[in-house]
Amino acid sequence: MAGAARPKKEAPDVPRPLAKTRRTRSKSAQSGHFTHFDSAGQAHMVDVAAKEVTRRLARAGGRILMQAETLALIRRGDARKGDVLGVARIAAIQAAKRTADLIPLAHPLPLTRVAVAFDWDVAASAVTIEVTAETVARTGVEMEALTAAAAGLLTIYDMCKSVDRGMRIDAVRLLEKTGGKSGHYKSDPP
């Protein structure tokens, strides 16, 4: 088609810096810049070479809500697939170790410890998870703890879905982090 106008190419969606907020404490957040984007708005892996190697710890948690009968099956150990929480614990630890394979811009970290604890919330008909991840490195382990918590809860869903497809994963969040330049963070109770 001679003389036909070419459609204009639209600019790719480039994240815009956020306005300053008083609720955040980190220098990056206060300057309105996400660290995983360069000055041109392109995604990049953060250069941590100049950071100090420190002991870093992160705790993350969440829960999975279910029918009371499903919770009872898990508590009794009567689930058809076996020890639900034992398998979920291993899945959480494995997920923490593989975080850099799942989260594109996460740094591979030498984990020194991953601990997984479950608890019963009978009133809410839920299982809660808390994961603690630790390392001695130049960057934090928040993503490892969060990934582990999510994978542990997803594994509970997978193992119990044959009896309860309506389970709901809820409140996956960072509970606490220590180490590094940004210091100590502790979330408010939910």
Backbone as CSV, one residue per row, in Angstrom:
resi,resn,N_x,N_y,N_z,CA_x,CA_y,CA_z,C_x,C_y,C_z
1,MET,0.828,-1.180,0.000,0.000,0.000,0.000,0.870,1.240,0.000
2,ALA,0.962,1.861,-1.145,1.790,3.060,-1.250,1.131,4.210,-0.525
3,GLY,1.923,4.945,0.218,1.433,6.145,0.884,0.628,5.888,2.147
4,ALA,0.443,4.640,2.526,-0.322,4.351,3.743,0.491,4.759,4.960
5,ALA,-0.175,5.355,5.898,0.507,5.788,7.122,0.833,4.579,7.987
6,ARG,2.044,4.563,8.493,2.436,3.482,9.392,1.897,3.773,10.776
7,PRO,1.406,2.749,11.456,0.946,2.993,12.823,2.123,3.388,13.708
8,LYS,1.872,4.318,14.615,2.917,4.762,15.528,3.200,3.654,16.539
9,LYS,4.482,3.469,16.789,4.856,2.524,17.841,4.642,3.215,19.173
10,GLU,3.994,2.486,20.064,3.801,3.052,21.392,5.047,2.821,22.227
11,ALA,5.356,3.769,23.061,6.508,3.629,23.949,6.226,2.505,24.935
12,PRO,7.237,1.710,25.235,7.018,0.641,26.214,6.673,1.236,27.570
13,ASP,5.933,0.466,28.342,5.599,0.915,29.689,6.877,0.975,30.509
14,VAL,7.242,2.163,30.912,8.429,2.360,31.730,7.950,2.858,33.080
15,PRO,8.352,2.186,34.147,7.922,2.630,35.470,8.361,4.061,35.740
16,ARG,7.470,4.829,36.279,7.779,6.210,36.641,8.158,6.242,38.118
17,PRO,9.082,7.109,38.507,9.435,7.210,39.923,8.221,7.608,40.750
18,LEU,8.150,7.075,41.952,7.056,7.400,42.860,7.350,8.700,43.595
19,ALA,6.297,9.346,44.018,6.462,10.551,44.818,7.026,10.164,46.176
20,LYS,7.684,11.137,46.819,8.238,10.869,48.151,7.109,10.547,49.120
21,THR,7.434,9.670,50.060,6.463,9.320,51.077,7.145,9.332,52.438
22,ARG,6.447,9.738,53.458,7.040,9.807,54.786,7.063,8.454,55.474
23,ARG,6.313,7.484,54.964,6.205,6.193,55.636,7.403,5.292,55.389
24,THR,8.207,5.555,54.373,9.334,4.689,54.072,10.603,5.268,54.670
25,ARG,11.549,4.380,54.986,12.776,4.825,55.611,13.993,4.688,54.716
26,SER,13.942,3.824,53.724,15.142,3.601,52.923,15.410,4.792,52.012
27,LYS,16.695,5.019,51.739,17.102,6.140,50.893,16.478,6.009,49.500
28,SER,16.450,4.795,48.952,15.882,4.594,47.616,14.414,4.958,47.581
29,ALA,13.673,4.524,48.585,12.245,4.816,48.609,12.008,6.309,48.813
30,GLN,12.818,6.934,49.663,12.641,8.354,49.912,12.963,9.187,48.684
31,SER,13.876,8.705,47.843,14.211,9.458,46.644,13.248,9.142,45.504
32,GLY,12.281,8.233,45.729,11.312,7.901,44.700,11.873,6.999,43.626
33,HIS,12.853,6.187,43.965,13.514,5.332,42.971,13.531,3.885,43.447
34,PHE,13.002,2.984,42.637,13.116,1.558,42.904,14.511,1.118,42.500
35,THR,15.197,0.394,43.341,16.589,0.049,43.072,16.763,-0.899,41.893
36,HIS,15.730,-1.623,41.501,15.864,-2.570,40.389,15.630,-1.917,39.019
37,PHE,15.548,-0.579,38.992,15.454,0.150,37.732,16.578,1.172,37.689
38,ASP,17.226,1.277,36.536,18.284,2.274,36.406,17.669,3.641,36.105
39,SER,18.491,4.647,35.893,17.991,6.010,35.680,17.157,6.143,34.410
40,ALA,17.317,5.202,33.472,16.516,5.214,32.248,15.243,4.382,32.381
41,GLY,15.017,3.806,33.560,13.811,3.006,33.780,13.935,1.563,33.332
42,GLN,15.151,1.117,33.046,15.362,-0.264,32.602,15.656,-1.155,33.806
43,ALA,15.102,-2.358,33.771,15.348,-3.311,34.855,16.805,-3.744,34.839
44,HIS,17.376,-3.865,36.034,18.751,-4.355,36.149,18.931,-5.008,37.509
45,MET,19.944,-5.837,37.593,20.304,-6.453,38.866,21.147,-5.445,39.634
46,VAL,20.770,-5.168,40.859,21.452,-4.165,41.661,22.904,-4.585,41.892
47,ASP,23.818,-3.647,41.732,25.235,-3.904,41.995,25.464,-3.796,43.500
48,VAL,25.812,-4.913,44.125,26.016,-4.922,45.571,27.490,-5.026,45.944
49,ALA,28.390,-4.877,44.968,29.823,-5.063,45.212,30.369,-4.139,46.292
50,ALA,29.861,-2.929,46.387,30.386,-1.966,47.360,29.777,-2.136,48.748
51,LYS,28.743,-2.956,48.857,28.106,-3.152,50.162,28.986,-4.011,51.057
52,GLU,28.845,-3.808,52.355,29.590,-4.617,53.319,28.945,-5.986,53.473
53,VAL,29.778,-6.976,53.694,29.278,-8.312,54.016,28.876,-8.281,55.488
54,THR,27.604,-8.552,55.754,27.109,-8.580,57.134,26.196,-9.789,57.310
55,ARG,25.941,-10.122,58.565,24.974,-11.172,58.875,23.591,-10.580,58.638
56,ARG,22.783,-11.277,57.874,21.455,-10.790,57.519,20.422,-11.859,57.821
57,LEU,19.302,-11.434,58.335,18.221,-12.331,58.710,16.901,-11.741,58.233
58,ALA,15.999,-12.606,57.784,14.648,-12.162,57.428,13.665,-13.217,57.899
59,ARG,12.529,-12.741,58.408,11.423,-13.621,58.784,10.213,-13.236,57.952
60,ALA,9.537,-14.242,57.394,8.318,-14.002,56.615,7.263,-14.977,57.092
61,GLY,6.017,-14.609,56.914,4.926,-15.477,57.345,3.723,-15.356,56.448
62,GLY,2.751,-16.182,56.740,1.495,-16.190,56.009,0.620,-17.294,56.566
63,ARG,-0.508,-17.508,55.923,-1.400,-18.577,56.380,-2.226,-19.100,55.224
64,ILE,-2.775,-20.283,55.441,-3.705,-20.858,54.480,-4.972,-21.229,55.245
65,LEU,-6.087,-20.666,54.791,-7.382,-20.917,55.419,-8.057,-22.072,54.697
66,MET,-8.794,-22.877,55.446,-9.396,-24.079,54.878,-10.627,-24.465,55.671
67,GLN,-11.321,-25.512,55.200,-12.451,-26.049,55.941,-11.940,-26.706,57.223
68,ALA,-12.775,-26.691,58.248,-12.388,-27.279,59.535,-12.027,-28.761,59.384
69,GLU,-12.710,-29.465,58.502,-12.423,-30.892,58.294,-11.041,-31.094,57.681
70,THR,-10.643,-30.199,56.798,-9.320,-30.282,56.184,-8.242,-30.054,57.234
71,LEU,-8.447,-29.057,58.069,-7.499,-28.785,59.150,-7.384,-29.992,60.072
72,ALA,-8.506,-30.607,60.373,-8.488,-31.791,61.246,-7.700,-32.935,60.612
73,LEU,-7.856,-33.132,59.301,-7.093,-34.170,58.596,-5.586,-33.923,58.709
74,ILE,-5.184,-32.683,58.513,-3.760,-32.344,58.597,-3.255,-32.578,60.013
75,ARG,-4.011,-32.131,60.994,-3.591,-32.267,62.396,-3.464,-33.725,62.811
76,ARG,-4.363,-34.562,62.321,-4.321,-35.999,62.673,-3.266,-36.751,61.868
77,GLY,-2.791,-36.154,60.785,-1.842,-36.848,59.921,-2.516,-37.866,59.021
78,ASP,-3.819,-37.681,58.768,-4.593,-38.632,57.971,-4.703,-38.268,56.496
79,ALA,-4.007,-37.242,56.065,-4.104,-36.858,54.654,-3.580,-37.999,53.786
80,ARG,-4.253,-38.226,52.665,-3.894,-39.336,51.770,-2.446,-39.286,51.307
81,LYS,-1.929,-38.104,51.112,-0.570,-37.965,50.580,0.496,-38.017,51.669
82,GLY,0.109,-38.171,52.926,1.095,-38.318,53.995,1.224,-37.093,54.874
83,ASP,2.438,-36.876,55.374,2.742,-35.801,56.320,2.756,-34.458,55.591
84,VAL,1.629,-33.777,55.601,1.468,-32.531,54.849,2.488,-31.484,55.277
85,LEU,2.615,-31.261,56.568,3.513,-30.201,57.025,4.985,-30.580,56.862
86,GLY,5.299,-31.855,56.944,6.676,-32.293,56.704,7.099,-32.016,55.275
87,VAL,6.219,-32.314,54.328,6.523,-32.046,52.921,6.567,-30.534,52.671
88,ALA,5.643,-29.794,53.274,5.614,-28.336,53.098,6.874,-27.689,53.669
89,ARG,7.397,-28.230,54.762,8.639,-27.703,55.350,9.805,-27.873,54.368
90,ILE,9.913,-29.063,53.782,10.986,-29.313,52.816,10.812,-28.420,51.584
91,ALA,9.573,-28.243,51.123,9.320,-27.377,49.968,9.739,-25.939,50.262
92,ALA,9.455,-25.460,51.470,9.824,-24.095,51.843,11.341,-23.924,51.844
93,ILE,12.039,-24.880,52.419,13.505,-24.803,52.460,14.075,-24.849,51.043
94,GLN,13.551,-25.752,50.246,14.019,-25.868,48.856,13.751,-24.576,48.080
95,ALA,12.588,-23.966,48.292,12.254,-22.716,47.598,13.199,-21.587,48.005
96,ALA,13.539,-21.512,49.292,14.481,-20.487,49.740,15.806,-20.640,49.005
97,LYS,16.256,-21.880,48.844,17.523,-22.146,48.171,17.480,-21.829,46.678
98,ARG,16.283,-21.829,46.094,16.144,-21.618,44.643,15.563,-20.246,44.289
99,THR,15.496,-19.346,45.228,14.858,-18.048,45.004,15.425,-17.315,43.791
100,ALA,16.721,-17.294,43.632,17.318,-16.573,42.503,16.921,-17.180,41.158
101,ASP,16.491,-18.446,41.155,16.002,-19.063,39.919,14.565,-18.652,39.609
102,LEU,13.834,-18.197,40.626,12.415,-17.863,40.472,12.160,-16.364,40.364
103,ILE,12.927,-15.575,41.079,12.753,-14.120,41.099,13.868,-13.531,40.231
104,PRO,13.543,-12.987,39.063,14.549,-12.664,38.049,15.726,-11.811,38.501
105,LEU,15.524,-10.838,39.364,16.611,-9.933,39.713,17.190,-10.184,41.100
106,ALA,16.796,-11.294,41.722,17.334,-11.649,43.038,18.746,-12.202,42.870
107,HIS,19.610,-11.864,43.825,20.978,-12.382,43.810,20.993,-13.800,44.386
108,PRO,21.776,-14.697,43.808,21.971,-16.004,44.441,22.731,-15.798,45.754
109,LEU,22.235,-16.365,46.831,22.856,-16.146,48.140,23.272,-17.459,48.787
110,PRO,24.378,-17.439,49.506,24.767,-18.616,50.286,24.000,-18.607,51.615
111,LEU,22.929,-19.334,51.682,22.127,-19.355,52.909,22.871,-20.119,54.000
112,THR,22.855,-19.553,55.195,23.473,-20.236,56.326,22.442,-20.980,57.158
113,ARG,21.159,-20.595,57.032,20.099,-21.275,57.777,18.750,-20.916,57.180
114,VAL,17.875,-21.913,57.130,16.464,-21.703,56.820,15.683,-22.538,57.819
115,ALA,14.838,-21.882,58.599,14.013,-22.572,59.591,12.549,-22.319,59.264
116,VAL,11.735,-23.365,59.362,10.321,-23.273,59.019,9.500,-23.767,60.201
117,ALA,8.542,-22.951,60.634,7.661,-23.333,61.737,6.212,-23.176,61.300
118,PHE,5.391,-24.137,61.701,3.953,-24.093,61.431,3.220,-23.990,62.749
119,ASP,2.018,-23.420,62.676,1.163,-23.355,63.859,-0.279,-23.512,63.406
120,TRP,-1.107,-23.908,64.336,-2.533,-24.085,64.062,-3.281,-22.844,64.499
121,ASP,-4.201,-22.381,63.686,-5.138,-21.334,64.070,-6.518,-21.963,63.934
122,VAL,-6.914,-22.681,64.979,-8.161,-23.451,64.938,-9.360,-22.520,64.775
123,ALA,-9.339,-21.378,65.447,-10.469,-20.440,65.367,-10.705,-19.979,63.938
124,ALA,-9.630,-19.755,63.172,-9.756,-19.302,61.781,-9.742,-20.465,60.801
125,SER,-9.557,-21.688,61.314,-9.425,-22.884,60.485,-8.294,-22.678,59.468
126,ALA,-7.093,-22.441,60.026,-5.943,-22.116,59.183,-4.665,-22.730,59.733
127,VAL,-3.700,-22.871,58.843,-2.328,-23.219,59.219,-1.490,-21.985,58.923
128,THR,-0.674,-21.576,59.890,0.226,-20.450,59.670,1.642,-20.979,59.463
129,ILE,2.424,-20.222,58.737,3.826,-20.556,58.497,4.675,-19.360,58.867
130,GLU,5.849,-19.627,59.420,6.852,-18.589,59.632,8.188,-19.163,59.202
131,VAL,8.868,-18.431,58.348,10.165,-18.860,57.815,11.219,-17.847,58.235
132,THR,12.335,-18.354,58.721,13.495,-17.512,59.016,14.621,-17.936,58.083
133,ALA,15.154,-16.972,57.347,16.280,-17.226,56.452,17.441,-16.351,56.900
134,GLU,18.652,-16.927,56.854,19.839,-16.186,57.264,20.968,-16.398,56.268
135,THR,21.829,-15.381,56.195,23.018,-15.447,55.355,24.065,-14.500,55.917
136,VAL,25.283,-14.645,55.443,26.334,-13.652,55.647,26.711,-13.233,54.233
137,ALA,26.245,-12.034,53.844,26.373,-11.635,52.442,26.280,-10.117,52.305
138,ARG,26.265,-9.658,51.038,26.200,-8.225,50.729,24.775,-7.730,50.501
139,THR,23.806,-8.638,50.505,22.415,-8.257,50.291,21.526,-9.140,51.154
140,GLY,20.306,-8.678,51.385,19.418,-9.320,52.338,18.712,-10.563,51.829
141,VAL,18.038,-11.233,52.747,17.363,-12.506,52.460,15.840,-12.400,52.552
142,GLU,15.301,-11.195,52.357,13.855,-11.037,52.403,13.155,-11.892,51.354
143,MET,13.681,-11.878,50.132,13.034,-12.641,49.060,13.083,-14.145,49.324
144,GLU,14.166,-14.611,49.924,14.271,-16.031,50.247,13.224,-16.428,51.283
145,ALA,13.051,-15.611,52.310,12.056,-15.912,53.337,10.633,-15.848,52.770
146,LEU,10.355,-14.829,51.963,9.018,-14.697,51.364,8.716,-15.823,50.379
147,THR,9.690,-16.164,49.554,9.499,-17.248,48.586,9.261,-18.565,49.307
148,ALA,10.012,-18.790,50.369,9.846,-20.014,51.152,8.460,-20.090,51.783
149,ALA,7.995,-18.984,52.352,6.670,-18.979,52.982,5.584,-19.283,51.947
150,ALA,5.678,-18.635,50.792,4.681,-18.872,49.739,4.721,-20.312,49.258
151,ALA,5.911,-20.867,49.046,6.029,-22.247,48.569,5.520,-23.251,49.600
152,GLY,5.780,-22.988,50.869,5.267,-23.871,51.914,3.742,-23.906,51.918
153,LEU,3.129,-22.740,51.801,1.666,-22.666,51.772,1.102,-23.284,50.495
154,LEU,1.750,-23.054,49.371,1.306,-23.663,48.113,1.391,-25.188,48.179
155,THR,2.388,-25.694,48.870,2.525,-27.146,49.009,1.388,-27.716,49.857
156,ILE,1.004,-27.013,50.898,-0.153,-27.458,51.687,-1.385,-27.509,50.784
157,TYR,-1.571,-26.470,49.981,-2.701,-26.466,49.047,-2.627,-27.678,48.123
158,ASP,-1.482,-27.907,47.524,-1.322,-29.021,46.586,-1.645,-30.363,47.238
159,MET,-1.183,-30.542,48.452,-1.374,-31.834,49.109,-2.806,-32.056,49.583
160,CYS,-3.565,-30.974,49.765,-4.917,-31.099,50.316,-6.018,-30.725,49.330
161,LYS,-5.675,-30.356,48.104,-6.680,-29.858,47.160,-7.715,-30.907,46.789
162,SER,-7.393,-32.178,46.925,-8.368,-33.208,46.568,-9.568,-33.209,47.511
163,VAL,-9.401,-32.674,48.712,-10.530,-32.609,49.649,-11.046,-31.191,49.869
164,ASP,-10.278,-30.172,49.441,-10.688,-28.792,49.726,-10.065,-27.832,48.709
165,ARG,-10.731,-27.650,47.580,-10.204,-26.741,46.551,-10.437,-25.270,46.900
166,GLY,-11.217,-24.997,47.918,-11.518,-23.617,48.294,-10.542,-23.018,49.290
167,MET,-9.426,-23.692,49.572,-8.438,-23.122,50.496,-7.943,-21.782,49.959
168,ARG,-7.560,-20.893,50.875,-7.126,-19.560,50.474,-5.829,-19.180,51.179
169,ILE,-4.825,-18.838,50.410,-3.558,-18.364,50.959,-3.702,-16.874,51.226
170,ASP,-3.233,-16.452,52.401,-3.520,-15.100,52.867,-2.326,-14.539,53.641
171,ALA,-2.160,-13.248,53.580,-1.255,-12.485,54.451,0.203,-12.897,54.367
172,VAL,0.688,-13.266,53.192,2.119,-13.537,53.043,2.824,-12.189,53.096
173,ARG,3.763,-12.055,54.023,4.392,-10.751,54.231,5.727,-10.893,54.951
174,LEU,6.548,-9.850,54.832,7.791,-9.778,55.579,7.454,-9.402,57.013
175,LEU,7.957,-10.176,57.966,7.703,-9.902,59.382,8.829,-9.091,60.009
176,GLU,10.058,-9.408,59.581,11.207,-8.733,60.183,12.434,-8.936,59.304
177,LYS,13.345,-7.969,59.330,14.644,-8.129,58.691,15.683,-7.380,59.496
178,THR,16.880,-7.955,59.534,18.006,-7.305,60.207,19.229,-7.405,59.310
179,GLY,20.187,-6.518,59.562,21.440,-6.529,58.820,21.415,-5.552,57.668
180,GLY,22.588,-5.156,57.246,22.693,-4.247,56.118,22.538,-2.803,56.528
181,LYS,22.708,-1.929,55.544,22.698,-0.487,55.776,21.325,0.036,56.194
182,SER,20.256,-0.591,55.686,18.919,-0.083,56.018,18.489,-0.443,57.422
183,GLY,19.231,-1.312,58.098,18.973,-1.589,59.509,17.836,-2.555,59.763
184,HIS,17.216,-2.372,60.912,16.197,-3.291,61.397,14.802,-2.853,60.946
185,TYR,14.019,-3.813,60.459,12.623,-3.570,60.104,11.779,-4.620,60.794
186,LYS,10.675,-4.210,61.361,9.721,-5.138,61.966,8.331,-4.670,61.590
187,SER,7.521,-5.597,61.052,6.179,-5.213,60.611,5.254,-5.041,61.806
188,ASP,4.219,-4.266,61.589,3.179,-4.139,62.589,2.375,-5.429,62.608
189,PRO,1.807,-5.800,63.759,0.969,-7.001,63.807,-0.201,-6.850,62.838
190,PRO,-0.610,-7.968,62.184,-1.717,-7.868,61.218,-3.026,-7.492,61.889
